[in-house]
Structures are given as C-alpha cells and as structure tokens.
Amino acid sequence: MIGDLDSLRPEVRTFYASRSTPIIHDPDQESTDFGKATSWIQAHPGRLALDTVALGSIGGRVDQGLSQLHHLYLWQKNNPEYTDGRLYLLTPESLVFLLKPGLHRIRVRDAEEDIFDKYVGILPVGGPSVITTRGLEWDVTGWPTEFGGRVSTSNHVRPEINMVEVETTADVLFTISFREVPDGRET
C-alpha cells in the first residue's frame, strides 16, 4: 500500500499491517496515489520486467479516471520496446492498454474462452496519430486521429475475427469491453 494515506482509516491500516502488507507513506500532494504506486513499481530496485495490472481503475470520478490514463501513458512513454513490462488497466467493463508506434496484433478470442465483447476504442494520447486497423467492423486505413478531431470509439470486432491488428504512428490507447457474464456464472 502506498500513498499520502490522508484518507486511510485506522482500522484499515491495522488490517493490512496485521497481514504484513508494507505501508509506504508518500506525502507528495502533487501526485495521486495511483501515480505514486506506478512510480514506485517502476523505481523499485530489482524489479523484474513484468506486466502490471491495475484493478478497478477508471471508474468513479472523471478526473481520477483521466489521471489513471495519464499514468498509463507515462508508464510506457520512455519504454518503446516494452522492456519494463506493460501496464494494463482492468475495470469490470473493459481492458485498457497503450500501443506504441508500430504494428500490433491483439488476440481478442481464442478457442477455449471468449471473454471479450465486440466493443473497441482506439484513442490518441500525447498527440495526433494515424491508424490503420484490420479485423474491425469499420476498419480504417491511414486514418488521422486526435483530440479535437476524429477519435475511434464504439467500433466492433467482427464475429469471425480472433486477432485484431492496429498499426499506429504514435501512442494510442486500446480499449476492449468484456462480455457480460450471465448471473450466477463467474468468469
């Protein structure tokens, strides 16, 4: 657990301390707890180049959700080859991750499990990009995207497609929704 801990209730602190969970106080008021956590993970000595999954992110307050997307961008900003691992934001509804410039093949279905729904978004971060997609209902070729211009939201993975391809000239966020699980069934 890491943060400024300004809202950490004493009983919660006691609970985690009793389970030997490290509690790291970072009084910096110019960063969010999520930002503190991602910075700590990347700076931790001896850290392996593993992917990191943040659970429950992007929900709730819009400013906090945008901050989490900001930190997802910062995580990969100086790591074009993903050598320090990737950061994935996982919500109950969707998965979000950053695609660096180049061609990406993203498995969206496999023979054993079909966890993703059809809804896909590709959003530019850090500046404009030009994208080309394959495997979506509304594929694009050489399509400029930027905030204040066009953005790709509410696209659909075609039903017969197992692998979506996205080629981008600059950083973009890729988001895909999860299938709804019928009541009583776990994913």
MARBA-3410 file (N, C-alpha, C, O; in Angstrom, 1 decimal):
187
0.9,-1.1,0.0,0.0,0.0,0.0,0.9,1.2,0.0,1.9,1.3,0.8 ~ 0.6,2.2,-0.9,1.4,3.4,-1.0,0.5,4.6,-1.2,-0.5,4.4,-1.9 ~ 0.8,5.7,-0.7,0.1,6.9,-0.9,0.3,7.9,0.2,1.2,7.7,1.0 ~ -0.4,9.0,0.1,-0.3,10.1,1.1,-1.0,9.6,2.4,-0.8,10.2,3.4 ~ -1.9,8.6,2.2,-2.6,8.0,3.3,-3.5,8.9,4.1,-3.8,8.7,5.2
-3.9,10.1,3.5,-4.7,11.0,4.1,-6.1,10.6,4.4,-6.8,11.1,5.3 ~ -6.6,9.6,3.7,-7.9,9.0,3.9,-7.9,7.6,4.5,-8.9,7.0,4.5 ~ -6.7,7.1,4.8,-6.6,5.7,5.3,-7.2,5.7,6.8,-6.6,6.3,7.7 ~ -8.3,4.9,6.9,-8.9,4.8,8.3,-8.0,3.9,9.1,-7.4,3.0,8.6 ~ -7.9,4.2,10.4,-7.1,3.4,11.3,-7.3,1.9,11.3,-6.4,1.1,11.3
-8.6,1.5,11.2,-8.9,0.1,11.2,-8.4,-0.6,9.9,-8.1,-1.8,9.9 ~ -8.4,0.2,8.8,-7.9,-0.4,7.5,-6.3,-0.5,7.6,-5.8,-1.6,7.2 ~ -5.7,0.5,8.2,-4.2,0.4,8.4,-3.9,-0.8,9.2,-3.0,-1.6,8.9 ~ -4.6,-1.0,10.3,-4.4,-2.2,11.2,-4.6,-3.5,10.5,-3.8,-4.4,10.7 ~ -5.7,-3.6,9.7,-5.9,-4.8,9.0,-4.7,-5.2,8.1,-4.3,-6.3,8.1
-4.3,-4.2,7.3,-3.2,-4.5,6.3,-1.8,-4.7,7.1,-1.1,-5.6,6.7 ~ -1.6,-4.0,8.1,-0.4,-4.1,8.9,-0.3,-5.5,9.6,0.7,-6.1,9.7 ~ -1.5,-6.0,10.0,-1.6,-7.3,10.6,-1.3,-8.5,9.6,-1.0,-9.6,10.1 ~ -1.3,-8.1,8.4,-1.1,-9.1,7.3,0.3,-8.9,6.7,0.6,-9.4,5.6 ~ 1.1,-8.1,7.3,2.5,-7.8,6.9,2.5,-7.1,5.6,3.5,-7.3,4.8
1.5,-6.4,5.2,1.5,-5.6,4.0,2.3,-4.3,4.2,2.0,-3.6,5.1 ~ 3.3,-4.1,3.4,4.1,-2.9,3.5,3.2,-1.6,3.4,2.4,-1.6,2.4 ~ 3.3,-0.7,4.2,2.6,0.6,4.1,3.6,1.7,3.9,4.4,2.0,4.8 ~ 3.6,2.3,2.8,4.6,3.3,2.4,3.9,4.7,2.3,3.0,4.9,1.5 ~ 4.3,5.6,3.2,3.7,6.9,3.2,4.5,7.8,2.3,5.8,8.0,2.4
3.9,8.4,1.3,4.5,9.4,0.4,3.6,10.7,0.5,2.5,10.7,0.0 ~ 4.2,11.7,1.2,3.4,12.9,1.4,3.2,13.8,0.2,2.5,14.8,0.4 ~ 3.8,13.5,-0.9,3.7,14.4,-2.1,2.2,14.7,-2.4,1.4,13.7,-2.6 ~ 1.8,15.9,-2.4,0.4,16.3,-2.7,0.3,16.7,-4.2,-0.8,17.1,-4.6 ~ 1.3,16.5,-5.0,1.2,16.8,-6.4,1.1,15.6,-7.3,1.2,15.7,-8.5
0.8,14.5,-6.6,0.6,13.2,-7.4,-0.5,12.4,-6.7,-0.7,12.6,-5.5 ~ -1.2,11.6,-7.5,-2.3,10.8,-6.9,-1.7,9.5,-6.3,-0.5,9.2,-6.6 ~ -2.4,8.8,-5.6,-2.0,7.6,-5.0,-1.6,6.6,-6.1,-0.7,5.8,-6.0 ~ -2.4,6.6,-7.2,-2.2,5.7,-8.3,-0.8,6.1,-9.0,-0.1,5.2,-9.3 ~ -0.6,7.4,-9.1,0.7,7.8,-9.7,1.9,7.4,-8.8,2.9,7.0,-9.3
1.7,7.6,-7.5,2.7,7.1,-6.5,3.0,5.6,-6.7,4.2,5.2,-6.7 ~ 1.9,4.9,-6.8,2.1,3.4,-6.9,2.8,3.0,-8.2,3.8,2.2,-8.2 ~ 2.5,3.6,-9.3,3.1,3.3,-10.6,4.6,3.7,-10.6,5.5,3.0,-11.1 ~ 4.9,4.9,-10.0,6.2,5.4,-9.9,7.1,4.5,-9.0,8.2,4.1,-9.3 ~ 6.5,4.0,-7.9,7.2,3.1,-7.0,7.5,1.8,-7.7,8.6,1.3,-7.5
6.6,1.3,-8.4,6.8,0.0,-9.1,7.9,0.1,-10.1,8.8,-0.8,-10.1 ~ 7.9,1.1,-10.8,9.0,1.3,-11.9,10.4,1.6,-11.2,11.4,1.2,-11.8 ~ 10.4,2.2,-10.1,11.7,2.6,-9.5,12.2,1.6,-8.5,13.3,1.7,-8.1 ~ 11.4,0.6,-8.2,11.8,-0.4,-7.1,13.0,-1.1,-7.6,13.0,-1.8,-8.6 ~ 14.1,-1.1,-6.8,15.3,-1.9,-7.1,15.0,-3.3,-7.3,14.3,-3.9,-6.5
15.6,-3.9,-8.3,15.5,-5.4,-8.5,14.1,-5.8,-9.1,13.8,-6.9,-9.2 ~ 13.3,-4.8,-9.5,12.1,-5.1,-10.1,12.3,-5.9,-11.5,13.1,-5.4,-12.3 ~ 11.5,-6.9,-11.6,11.6,-7.7,-12.9,10.7,-7.0,-13.9,9.8,-6.2,-13.6 ~ 11.1,-7.2,-15.2,10.3,-6.6,-16.3,9.0,-7.4,-16.4,8.9,-8.1,-17.4 ~ 8.1,-7.2,-15.5,6.8,-7.9,-15.6,5.7,-6.9,-15.9,5.8,-5.7,-15.7
4.6,-7.4,-16.6,3.5,-6.6,-16.8,2.8,-6.4,-15.5,2.9,-7.2,-14.5 ~ 2.1,-5.2,-15.4,1.4,-4.8,-14.2,-0.1,-4.6,-14.5,-0.4,-4.0,-15.5 ~ -1.0,-5.2,-13.7,-2.4,-5.0,-13.9,-3.0,-4.2,-12.8,-2.8,-4.6,-11.6 ~ -3.6,-3.1,-13.1,-4.3,-2.2,-12.1,-5.8,-2.6,-12.1,-6.4,-2.4,-13.2 ~ -6.3,-3.0,-11.0,-7.7,-3.5,-10.9,-8.6,-2.4,-10.5,-8.3,-1.5,-9.7
-9.8,-2.3,-11.1,-10.9,-1.4,-10.7,-10.6,0.0,-11.1,-11.3,0.9,-10.6 ~ -9.8,0.2,-12.1,-9.4,1.6,-12.4,-10.4,2.2,-13.4,-11.3,1.5,-14.0 ~ -10.4,3.5,-13.5,-11.1,4.4,-14.4,-12.5,4.6,-14.0,-13.2,5.5,-14.6 ~ -13.1,3.9,-13.0,-14.4,4.2,-12.6,-14.5,5.4,-11.6,-13.5,5.9,-11.2 ~ -15.7,5.8,-11.4,-15.9,6.9,-10.4,-15.6,8.3,-11.0,-16.2,8.6,-12.0
-14.9,9.1,-10.3,-14.6,10.5,-10.7,-13.9,10.5,-12.0,-12.9,9.8,-12.2 ~ -14.3,11.4,-12.9,-13.7,11.6,-14.2,-12.3,12.0,-14.1,-11.4,11.5,-14.8 ~ -12.0,13.0,-13.2,-10.6,13.5,-13.0,-9.7,12.3,-12.6,-8.5,12.3,-13.1 ~ -10.1,11.5,-11.7,-9.3,10.4,-11.3,-9.1,9.4,-12.4,-8.0,8.8,-12.6 ~ -10.1,9.1,-13.2,-10.0,8.2,-14.4,-9.0,8.7,-15.4,-8.2,8.0,-16.0
-9.1,10.0,-15.7,-8.2,10.6,-16.7,-6.8,10.6,-16.1,-5.8,10.4,-16.9 ~ -6.6,10.8,-14.8,-5.3,10.7,-14.2,-4.7,9.3,-14.4,-3.5,9.1,-14.6 ~ -5.5,8.3,-14.2,-5.1,6.9,-14.4,-4.6,6.7,-15.9,-3.6,6.0,-16.1 ~ -5.4,7.2,-16.8,-5.0,7.1,-18.2,-3.7,7.9,-18.5,-2.8,7.4,-19.2 ~ -3.5,9.0,-17.8,-2.3,9.8,-17.9,-1.1,8.9,-17.4,0.0,8.9,-18.0
-1.2,8.2,-16.3,-0.2,7.4,-15.8,0.1,6.2,-16.6,1.2,5.7,-16.7 ~ -0.9,5.7,-17.2,-0.7,4.6,-18.2,0.2,5.1,-19.3,1.1,4.3,-19.8 ~ -0.1,6.2,-19.8,0.7,6.8,-20.9,2.2,7.1,-20.4,3.1,6.7,-21.1 ~ 2.3,7.6,-19.2,3.7,7.9,-18.7,4.4,6.6,-18.5,5.7,6.6,-18.7 ~ 3.8,5.5,-18.1,4.4,4.2,-17.8,5.2,3.8,-19.1,6.3,3.3,-18.9
4.6,3.9,-20.2,5.2,3.5,-21.5,6.0,4.5,-22.2,6.6,4.2,-23.2 ~ 5.8,5.8,-21.8,6.3,6.9,-22.6,7.8,6.7,-23.1,8.1,7.0,-24.2 ~ 8.6,6.4,-22.1,10.1,6.2,-22.5,10.5,4.8,-22.6,11.7,4.4,-22.4 ~ 9.6,3.9,-22.9,9.8,2.5,-23.0,9.2,1.9,-24.3,8.3,1.1,-24.2 ~ 9.7,2.3,-25.4,9.1,1.9,-26.7,9.1,0.4,-27.0,8.3,-0.1,-27.8
10.0,-0.3,-26.4,10.0,-1.7,-26.6,9.4,-2.6,-25.6,9.4,-3.8,-25.6 ~ 8.7,-1.9,-24.6,8.0,-2.6,-23.5,9.0,-3.4,-22.7,8.5,-4.4,-22.1 ~ 10.2,-3.1,-22.6,11.2,-3.9,-21.8,11.0,-3.8,-20.3,11.4,-4.7,-19.6 ~ 10.3,-2.8,-19.9,9.9,-2.7,-18.4,8.6,-3.3,-18.1,8.0,-3.1,-17.0 ~ 8.0,-4.0,-19.1,6.6,-4.5,-19.0,5.6,-3.5,-19.3,5.9,-2.3,-19.6
4.4,-4.0,-19.4,3.2,-3.1,-19.8,2.4,-2.9,-18.5,2.5,-3.6,-17.6 ~ 1.6,-1.8,-18.6,0.6,-1.5,-17.6,-0.8,-1.7,-18.2,-1.1,-1.1,-19.3 ~ -1.6,-2.5,-17.6,-3.0,-2.8,-18.1,-3.9,-2.2,-17.0,-3.7,-2.4,-15.8 ~ -4.9,-1.5,-17.5,-6.0,-1.0,-16.6,-7.2,-1.9,-16.8,-7.7,-2.0,-17.9 ~ -7.6,-2.6,-15.8,-8.7,-3.5,-15.8,-9.9,-3.1,-15.0,-9.8,-2.9,-13.8
-11.0,-2.9,-15.7,-12.2,-2.5,-15.0,-13.2,-3.6,-15.1,-13.0,-4.6,-15.8 ~ -14.3,-3.6,-14.4,-15.3,-4.6,-14.5,-15.9,-4.7,-16.0,-16.4,-5.7,-16.4 ~ -15.8,-3.6,-16.7,-16.3,-3.5,-18.0,-15.3,-3.7,-19.2,-15.7,-4.1,-20.2 ~ -14.1,-3.3,-18.9,-13.1,-3.3,-20.1,-11.7,-3.4,-19.6,-11.3,-3.3,-18.5 ~ -10.8,-3.6,-20.6,-9.4,-3.7,-20.5,-8.8,-2.5,-21.3,-9.3,-2.3,-22.5
-7.8,-1.8,-20.8,-7.2,-0.6,-21.5,-5.7,-0.8,-21.4,-5.2,-1.1,-20.3 ~ -5.0,-0.6,-22.5,-3.6,-0.6,-22.5,-3.1,0.3,-23.7,-3.8,0.7,-24.6 ~ -1.8,0.7,-23.6,-1.2,1.6,-24.5,-0.5,0.8,-25.7,0.1,-0.2,-25.4 ~ -0.7,1.3,-26.9,0.0,0.8,-28.0,1.0,1.9,-28.5,0.7,3.0,-28.8 ~ 2.3,1.5,-28.5,3.3,2.4,-29.0,3.3,2.4,-30.6,2.6,1.5,-31.2
4.0,3.3,-31.2,4.0,3.3,-32.7,4.5,1.9,-33.3,5.4,1.3,-32.7 ~ 3.8,1.5,-34.3,4.1,0.3,-35.0,2.9,-0.6,-35.2,1.8,-0.1,-35.0 ~ 3.1,-1.8,-35.5,2.0,-2.8,-35.8,1.8,-3.7,-34.6,2.8,-4.2,-34.0 ~ 0.6,-3.8,-34.2,0.2,-4.6,-33.0,-0.8,-5.6,-33.4,-1.8,-5.3,-34.1 ~ -0.7,-6.9,-33.0,-1.7,-7.9,-33.2,-2.2,-8.3,-31.8,-1.5,-8.7,-30.9
-3.5,-8.1,-31.6,-4.1,-8.3,-30.3,-5.1,-9.4,-30.4,-6.1,-9.4,-31.1 ~ -4.9,-10.5,-29.6,-5.8,-11.6,-29.6,-7.0,-11.2,-28.8,-7.0,-10.8,-27.7 ~ -8.2,-11.3,-29.5,-9.5,-10.9,-28.9,-10.4,-12.1,-28.6,-11.4,-12.0,-27.9 ~ -10.0,-13.3,-29.2,-10.8,-14.5,-29.0,-9.8,-15.7,-29.1,-8.8,-15.6,-29.8 ~ -10.2,-16.7,-28.4,-9.4,-18.0,-28.6,-10.4,-19.1,-28.5,-11.6,-18.9,-28.0
-10.0,-20.3,-28.9,-10.9,-21.4,-29.0,-11.5,-21.9,-27.6,-12.6,-22.4,-27.6 ~ -10.8,-21.6,-26.5,-11.2,-22.1,-25.3,-12.1,-21.1,-24.5,-13.0,-21.5,-23.8 ~ -11.8,-19.8,-24.6,-12.5,-18.8,-23.9,-12.8,-17.6,-24.7,-12.0,-17.1,-25.5 ~ -14.0,-17.1,-24.6,-14.4,-15.9,-25.3,-14.8,-14.8,-24.3,-16.0,-14.6,-24.0 ~ -13.8,-14.1,-23.7,-14.1,-13.2,-22.6,-14.4,-11.7,-23.1,-15.0,-11.0,-22.4
-13.9,-11.4,-24.3,-14.1,-10.0,-24.8,-15.4,-9.9,-25.6,-15.8,-10.8,-26.3 ~ -16.0,-8.8,-25.4,-17.2,-8.4,-26.2,-16.7,-7.8,-27.5,-15.5,-7.8,-27.8 ~ -17.6,-7.2,-28.3,-17.2,-6.7,-29.6,-16.7,-5.2,-29.6,-16.1,-4.8,-30.5 ~ -17.0,-4.5,-28.5,-16.7,-3.0,-28.5,-15.2,-2.7,-28.3,-14.6,-3.2,-27.3 ~ -14.7,-1.8,-29.2,-13.3,-1.5,-29.2,-13.2,0.1,-29.4,-14.0,0.7,-30.1
-12.2,0.7,-28.7,-11.9,2.1,-28.9,-10.4,2.2,-29.1,-9.7,1.5,-28.5 ~ -10.0,3.1,-29.9,-8.6,3.4,-30.1,-8.4,5.0,-30.0,-8.9,5.7,-30.9 ~ -7.8,5.4,-28.9,-7.8,6.8,-28.6,-6.4,7.4,-28.6,-5.5,6.8,-28.0 ~ -6.1,8.5,-29.3,-4.8,9.1,-29.3,-4.4,9.7,-28.0,-5.3,10.3,-27.3 ~ -3.2,9.5,-27.5,-2.7,10.2,-26.3,-1.4,10.8,-26.6,-0.6,10.3,-27.4
-1.1,12.0,-26.1,0.2,12.6,-26.3,0.3,13.4,-27.6,1.3,14.1,-27.8 ~ -0.7,13.3,-28.4,-0.7,14.0,-29.7,-1.4,13.2,-30.8,-1.9,12.1,-30.5 ~ -1.5,13.7,-32.0,-2.2,13.1,-33.1,-1.5,11.8,-33.5,-0.3,11.6,-33.2 ~ -2.2,10.9,-34.1,-1.7,9.7,-34.7,-2.4,9.4,-36.0,-3.5,10.0,-36.3 ~ -1.9,8.5,-36.7,-2.5,7.9,-37.9,-2.6,6.4,-37.7,-1.6,5.8,-37.5
-3.9,5.9,-37.8,-4.0,4.5,-37.5,-4.6,3.7,-38.7,-5.3,4.3,-39.6 ~ -4.3,2.4,-38.8,-4.8,1.5,-39.8,-5.2,0.3,-38.9,-4.5,-0.2,-38.1 ~ -6.5,-0.2,-39.2,-7.0,-1.4,-38.4,-7.4,-2.5,-39.4,-7.7,-2.2,-40.5 ~ -7.3,-3.7,-38.9,-7.8,-4.9,-39.6,-8.5,-5.8,-38.6,-8.0,-6.1,-37.5 ~ -9.7,-6.2,-38.9,-10.5,-7.1,-38.1,-11.7,-6.4,-37.4,-12.4,-7.0,-36.6
-11.9,-5.1,-37.6,-13.0,-4.4,-37.0,-14.1,-4.2,-38.1,-13.9,-4.2,-39.3 ~ -15.3,-4.0,-37.6,-16.4,-3.7,-38.5,-16.2,-2.5,-39.3,-16.5,-2.5,-40.5 ~ -15.6,-1.5,-38.8,-15.3,-0.3,-39.5,-13.8,0.0,-39.5,-13.3,0.9,-38.9 ~ -13.1,-0.9,-40.3,-11.7,-0.7,-40.4,-11.3,0.6,-41.1,-12.1,1.1,-41.9 ~ -10.2,1.1,-40.8,-9.7,2.3,-41.4,-8.3,2.1,-41.9,-7.5,1.3,-41.4
-7.9,2.9,-42.9,-6.6,2.9,-43.4,-6.0,4.3,-43.5,-6.6,5.2,-44.1 ~ -4.8,4.5,-42.9,-4.2,5.8,-42.9,-5.1,6.9,-42.3,-5.2,8.0,-42.8 ~ -5.8,6.6,-41.2,-6.9,7.4,-40.6,-6.3,8.3,-39.6,-5.9,7.8,-38.5 ~ -6.3,9.7,-39.8,-5.8,10.6,-38.7,-6.8,10.6,-37.5,-8.0,10.7,-37.7 ~ -6.2,10.6,-36.3,-7.0,10.7,-35.1,-6.3,11.6,-34.1,-5.1,11.5,-34.0
-7.1,12.4,-33.5,-6.6,13.3,-32.5,-7.7,13.9,-31.7,-8.8,14.0,-32.2 ~ -7.5,14.3,-30.4,-8.5,15.0,-29.7,-8.7,16.4,-30.3,-7.7,17.1,-30.7 ~ -9.9,16.7,-30.5,-10.3,17.9,-31.3,-10.6,17.6,-32.7,-11.0,18.4,-33.5 ~ -10.3,16.3,-33.1,-10.6,15.8,-34.5,-11.4,14.6,-34.4,-12.3,14.5,-33.6 ~ -11.0,13.5,-35.1,-11.7,12.3,-35.1,-11.1,11.3,-34.1,-9.8,11.3,-33.9
-11.9,10.6,-33.4,-11.4,9.5,-32.5,-12.3,8.3,-32.8,-13.4,8.3,-33.1 ~ -11.6,7.1,-32.6,-12.3,5.8,-32.8,-12.9,5.3,-31.6,-12.2,4.8,-30.7 ~ -14.2,5.3,-31.5,-14.9,4.8,-30.3,-16.1,3.9,-30.8,-16.5,4.1,-32.0 ~ -16.5,3.0,-30.1,-17.7,2.2,-30.4,-17.5,1.4,-31.7,-18.5,1.1,-32.3 ~ -16.3,1.0,-32.0,-16.1,0.1,-33.1,-16.4,-1.3,-32.7,-16.6,-1.5,-31.5
-16.5,-2.2,-33.6,-16.8,-3.6,-33.2,-15.8,-4.6,-33.8,-15.4,-4.4,-35.0 ~ -15.4,-5.6,-33.0,-14.6,-6.7,-33.6,-15.6,-7.5,-34.4,-16.7,-7.9,-34.0 ~ -15.2,-7.9,-35.6,-16.0,-8.7,-36.5,-16.1,-10.1,-35.8,-15.2,-10.6,-35.2 ~ -17.3,-10.8,-35.9,-17.5,-12.0,-35.2,-16.6,-13.1,-35.5,-16.3,-14.0,-34.7 ~ -16.1,-13.2,-36.8,-15.2,-14.3,-37.2,-13.7,-14.0,-36.8,-12.9,-14.9,-37.1
-13.4,-12.9,-36.3,-12.0,-12.4,-36.0,-11.5,-12.9,-34.7,-12.2,-12.7,-33.7 ~ -10.3,-13.5,-34.7,-9.6,-13.8,-33.4,-8.5,-12.9,-33.0,-8.2,-12.7,-31.9 ~ -8.0,-12.2,-34.1,-6.8,-11.3,-33.9,-7.1,-10.0,-34.6,-7.3,-9.9,-35.8 ~ -7.1,-8.9,-33.8,-7.2,-7.5,-34.4,-5.8,-7.0,-34.6,-5.0,-7.2,-33.8 ~ -5.7,-6.3,-35.7,-4.4,-5.6,-36.0,-4.6,-4.1,-35.9,-5.6,-3.6,-36.5
-3.7,-3.4,-35.2,-3.7,-2.0,-35.2,-2.3,-1.5,-35.5,-1.3,-1.9,-34.8 ~ -2.2,-0.7,-36.5,-0.9,0.0,-36.8,-1.1,1.5,-36.5,-2.1,2.1,-36.9 ~ -0.1,2.0,-35.8,-0.3,3.4,-35.3,1.1,4.1,-35.5,2.1,3.5,-35.4 ~ 1.0,5.4,-35.8,2.2,6.2,-36.0,2.7,6.9,-34.7,3.8,7.4,-34.5 ~ 1.8,6.9,-33.7,2.1,7.5,-32.4,1.3,6.7,-31.3,0.4,5.9,-31.6
1.5,7.0,-30.0,0.9,6.3,-28.9,-0.7,6.5,-29.0,-1.2,7.5,-29.2 ~ -1.3,5.3,-28.8,-2.8,5.3,-28.7,-3.2,4.4,-27.6,-2.5,3.4,-27.3 ~ -4.3,4.6,-27.0,-4.9,3.7,-26.0,-5.8,2.8,-26.8,-6.6,3.2,-27.6 ~ -5.7,1.5,-26.4,-6.6,0.5,-27.0,-7.5,0.0,-25.9,-7.0,-0.4,-24.8 ~ -8.8,0.0,-26.1,-9.7,-0.5,-25.1,-10.7,-1.4,-25.7,-11.2,-1.2,-26.8
-11.0,-2.5,-25.0,-11.9,-3.5,-25.4,-12.8,-3.9,-24.3,-12.3,-4.1,-23.1 ~ -14.1,-4.1,-24.5,-15.0,-4.4,-23.5,-15.1,-5.9,-23.2,-14.8,-6.7,-24.1 ~ -15.5,-6.3,-22.0,-15.6,-7.6,-21.6,-17.1,-8.0,-21.9,-18.0,-7.2,-21.9 ~ -17.3,-9.3,-22.2,-18.6,-9.9,-22.4,-19.3,-9.8,-21.0,-18.7,-10.0,-20.0 ~ -20.6,-9.6,-21.1,-21.4,-9.7,-19.8,-21.5,-11.2,-19.5,-21.7,-12.1,-20.3
-21.4,-11.4,-18.2,-21.5,-12.8,-17.7,-22.9,-13.0,-17.1,-23.3,-12.2,-16.3 ~ -23.5,-14.1,-17.6,-24.9,-14.3,-17.0,-24.8,-14.4,-15.5,-23.9,-14.9,-14.9 ~ -25.9,-14.0,-14.8,-25.9,-14.1,-13.4,-25.6,-15.5,-12.9,-26.1,-16.5,-13.5 ~ -24.8,-15.5,-11.8,-24.5,-16.8,-11.2,-23.3,-17.5,-11.8,-22.9,-18.6,-11.3 ~ -22.8,-17.0,-12.9,-21.6,-17.6,-13.5,-20.4,-16.7,-13.4,-20.5,-15.5,-13.7
-19.3,-17.3,-13.0,-18.1,-16.5,-12.8,-17.2,-16.6,-14.1,-17.3,-17.6,-14.8 ~ -16.4,-15.5,-14.3,-15.5,-15.5,-15.5,-14.3,-16.2,-15.1,-13.4,-16.4,-15.9
END
